């Protein structure tokens, strides 16, 4: 990341997002009983995929190319997954950790986009891309259904974190010029909001309605023609 964008809070969110997503990629490879090389590859593309796409779109230096520790961190995460049983990373606890990485990356992506002069609406989209694209690449390479193709709230949680970040950093100072809110508080609130929504979706299986579901349920099932009608 560019030095003008670095802050301690964004650093923490960056590290958390990279580590959690890299671990999710390594665990998928472990479940498929792949080699360590494949596991390390999955950790890398999942950990840096969303941030790479974001940086290319906003014309910023690709963060893991200029930071020598990112790829090393992904490799270390793959080592952790290699030497631990897969069952350790299964269940709701793992899903909650993934939700934390999603919210952290959404905040980081939108804040970095604003720092590079991206307008508010595209900056929100950059946050969503940062949080979701790494997992999409992981699922496509692994040949497994992606969570974004499910009604469960996932992209929506990233969108909430990104939107709060952008609104807090751009609209709030204009609407309330006398009220000064530190960016750190905005980022923290955005992270907690996205994480809370994702956690609620995991706990209570919240999801968005699917297109045409109610209409299809109301429509009668057509009766195939009998042989007498042919």
C-alpha positions as CSV (number, residue, x, y, z in Angstrom):
1,X,0.0,0.0,0.0
2,X,1.2,3.6,-0.7
3,X,2.8,5.2,2.3
4,X,0.4,8.1,2.2
5,X,-2.5,5.7,2.9
6,X,-1.0,3.8,5.8
7,X,-2.4,4.2,9.3
8,X,-2.1,1.7,12.2
9,X,-5.8,0.8,11.9
10,X,-5.7,0.2,8.2
11,X,-2.5,-1.8,8.8
12,X,-4.3,-4.1,11.2
13,X,-7.3,-4.5,8.9
14,X,-4.9,-5.3,6.0
15,X,-3.1,-7.9,8.0
16,X,-6.3,-9.5,9.3
17,X,-7.8,-9.7,5.8
18,X,-4.8,-11.2,4.2
19,X,-4.3,-13.8,6.9
20,X,-7.9,-14.9,7.1
21,X,-8.5,-15.1,3.4
22,X,-5.1,-16.8,2.8
23,X,-6.1,-19.4,5.4
24,X,-9.4,-20.0,3.8
25,X,-7.7,-20.7,0.5
26,X,-5.2,-23.0,2.1
27,X,-8.0,-24.9,3.9
28,X,-9.9,-25.5,0.7
29,X,-6.8,-27.0,-0.9
30,X,-6.3,-29.1,2.2
31,X,-9.8,-30.4,2.0
32,X,-9.1,-31.5,-1.6
33,X,-5.9,-33.2,-0.4
34,X,-3.6,-31.1,-2.6
35,X,0.1,-30.7,-2.4
36,X,1.8,-28.0,-0.4
37,X,2.6,-26.0,-3.6
38,X,-1.1,-26.0,-4.5
39,X,-2.0,-25.0,-0.9
40,X,0.4,-22.1,-1.0
41,X,-0.9,-21.0,-4.4
42,X,-4.5,-21.0,-3.1
43,X,-3.4,-19.1,0.0
44,X,-1.7,-16.4,-2.2
45,X,-4.5,-15.9,-4.8
46,X,-7.2,-15.8,-2.1
47,X,-5.3,-13.5,0.2
48,X,-4.3,-10.9,-2.5
49,X,-6.9,-11.5,-5.2
50,X,-9.3,-8.8,-4.2
51,X,-6.7,-6.2,-3.4
52,X,-4.9,-6.9,-6.7
53,X,-8.0,-6.2,-8.7
54,X,-8.7,-3.1,-6.7
55,X,-5.2,-1.7,-7.1
56,X,-5.3,-2.3,-10.9
57,X,-8.6,-0.6,-11.2
58,X,-7.7,2.5,-9.1
59,X,-4.2,2.8,-10.8
60,X,-2.3,2.1,-7.6
61,X,0.9,0.1,-7.1
62,X,-0.2,-3.5,-6.5
63,X,0.2,-3.8,-2.8
64,X,1.8,-7.2,-2.5
65,X,4.3,-6.5,-5.2
66,X,5.7,-3.5,-3.3
67,X,5.4,-5.1,0.1
68,X,7.7,-8.1,0.4
69,X,6.0,-9.4,3.6
70,X,2.6,-10.1,2.0
71,X,3.5,-13.2,0.0
72,X,5.6,-14.4,2.9
73,X,2.6,-14.1,5.2
74,X,0.5,-16.1,2.8
75,X,3.2,-18.8,2.6
76,X,3.4,-18.9,6.4
77,X,-0.4,-19.2,6.6
78,X,-0.2,-22.2,4.2
79,X,2.3,-23.8,6.5
80,X,-0.1,-23.4,9.4
81,X,-2.8,-25.1,7.4
82,X,-0.4,-27.9,6.3
83,X,0.6,-28.8,9.8
84,X,-2.9,-28.7,11.4
85,X,-5.9,-30.9,10.9
86,X,-8.6,-29.7,8.6
87,X,-11.3,-30.2,11.2
88,X,-9.7,-27.5,13.2
89,X,-10.8,-24.9,10.6
90,X,-14.3,-26.2,10.1
91,X,-17.6,-25.0,11.6
92,X,-19.1,-21.6,12.5
93,X,-16.0,-20.3,14.2
94,X,-14.2,-20.5,10.8
95,X,-17.2,-18.8,9.1
96,X,-17.1,-16.0,11.7
97,X,-13.4,-15.5,11.1
98,X,-14.0,-15.3,7.3
99,X,-16.7,-12.7,8.0
100,X,-14.2,-10.6,10.0
101,X,-11.8,-10.8,7.0
102,X,-14.6,-9.8,4.7
103,X,-15.5,-6.7,6.7
104,X,-11.9,-5.7,7.3
105,X,-11.0,-5.9,3.6
106,X,-14.2,-4.0,2.6
107,X,-13.2,-1.1,4.9
108,X,-9.6,-1.2,3.7
109,X,-10.6,-1.3,0.0
110,X,-13.0,1.6,0.1
111,X,-10.7,3.8,2.3
112,X,-7.8,3.2,0.0
113,X,-9.9,4.0,-3.1
114,X,-11.0,7.3,-1.5
115,X,-7.3,8.1,-0.7
116,X,-6.5,7.7,-4.4
117,X,-9.2,10.1,-5.4
118,X,-11.9,7.6,-6.5
119,X,-15.5,9.0,-6.3
120,X,-17.8,7.7,-3.5
121,X,-19.9,5.2,-5.4
122,X,-16.9,3.5,-7.2
123,X,-15.1,3.6,-3.9
124,X,-17.9,1.5,-2.3
125,X,-17.6,-0.9,-5.2
126,X,-13.8,-1.1,-4.6
127,X,-14.5,-2.1,-1.0
128,X,-16.8,-4.9,-2.2
129,X,-14.3,-6.1,-4.8
130,X,-11.5,-6.1,-2.2
131,X,-13.6,-8.2,0.2
132,X,-15.1,-10.7,-2.3
133,X,-13.0,-11.2,-5.3
134,X,-10.3,-13.3,-3.6
135,X,-12.9,-15.8,-2.5
136,X,-14.5,-15.9,-5.9
137,X,-11.1,-16.7,-7.5
138,X,-10.5,-19.4,-4.9
139,X,-13.9,-21.0,-5.6
140,X,-13.6,-20.9,-9.3
141,X,-10.1,-22.4,-9.3
142,X,-11.3,-25.1,-6.9
143,X,-14.3,-25.8,-9.0
144,X,-16.7,-25.3,-6.1
145,X,-19.9,-23.3,-5.8
146,X,-19.1,-19.7,-4.7
147,X,-20.9,-18.2,-1.7
148,X,-21.9,-15.2,-3.8
149,X,-24.2,-17.5,-5.8
150,X,-26.1,-18.3,-2.6
151,X,-28.9,-16.1,-1.1
152,X,-26.9,-15.9,2.2
153,X,-25.8,-12.4,3.1
154,X,-22.2,-12.1,2.1
155,X,-21.6,-9.5,-0.5
156,X,-24.3,-7.4,1.4
157,X,-22.1,-7.4,4.5
158,X,-19.1,-6.2,2.5
159,X,-21.3,-3.5,0.9
160,X,-22.5,-2.3,4.3
161,X,-18.9,-1.9,5.6
162,X,-17.8,-0.2,2.4
163,X,-20.8,2.1,2.4
164,X,-20.4,3.2,6.0
165,X,-16.7,3.9,5.4
166,X,-17.4,6.0,2.3
167,X,-20.3,7.9,3.8
168,X,-18.4,8.5,7.0
169,X,-15.4,9.9,5.2
170,X,-17.1,11.9,2.6
171,X,-20.8,12.8,3.3
172,X,-20.6,13.1,7.1
173,X,-18.2,16.1,7.1
174,X,-20.4,17.9,4.6
175,X,-23.6,17.3,6.5
176,X,-22.2,18.0,9.9
177,X,-19.2,20.3,9.4
178,X,-19.0,21.2,13.1
179,X,-18.8,17.5,14.1
180,X,-15.3,16.1,13.6
181,X,-15.1,12.3,13.6
182,X,-11.7,10.7,13.4
183,X,-11.3,8.2,10.5
184,X,-10.4,5.5,13.0
185,X,-13.8,5.6,14.5
186,X,-15.5,5.5,11.1
187,X,-13.4,2.5,10.1
188,X,-14.1,0.7,13.4
189,X,-17.8,1.3,13.1
190,X,-17.9,0.1,9.5
191,X,-16.0,-3.0,10.4
192,X,-18.2,-3.9,13.3
193,X,-21.4,-3.2,11.3
194,X,-20.3,-5.5,8.4
195,X,-19.0,-8.2,10.8
196,X,-22.3,-8.1,12.8
197,X,-24.4,-8.5,9.7
198,X,-22.3,-11.4,8.5
199,X,-22.4,-13.0,11.9
200,X,-26.1,-12.7,12.1
201,X,-26.4,-14.3,8.6
202,X,-24.3,-17.2,9.8
203,X,-26.1,-17.7,13.1
204,X,-29.7,-17.3,11.8
205,X,-29.1,-18.1,8.1
206,X,-30.3,-14.8,6.9
207,X,-30.5,-14.4,3.1
208,X,-31.9,-12.2,0.4
209,X,-35.0,-13.4,-1.6
210,X,-34.1,-15.1,-4.8
211,X,-35.4,-13.8,-8.1
212,X,-38.7,-15.4,-9.2
213,X,-38.9,-17.7,-6.2
214,X,-42.3,-16.6,-5.0
215,X,-43.7,-16.3,-8.5
216,X,-42.6,-19.8,-9.4
217,X,-44.1,-21.1,-6.3
218,X,-47.5,-19.5,-7.2
219,X,-47.5,-20.7,-10.8
220,X,-49.1,-24.1,-11.4
221,X,-46.7,-26.8,-12.7
222,X,-47.6,-27.5,-16.3
223,X,-49.0,-31.0,-17.0
224,X,-47.1,-32.8,-19.8
225,X,-49.4,-33.9,-22.7
226,X,-50.6,-37.5,-22.5
227,X,-50.1,-39.9,-25.4
228,X,-53.8,-39.6,-26.3
229,X,-53.3,-35.9,-27.1
230,X,-50.3,-36.5,-29.4
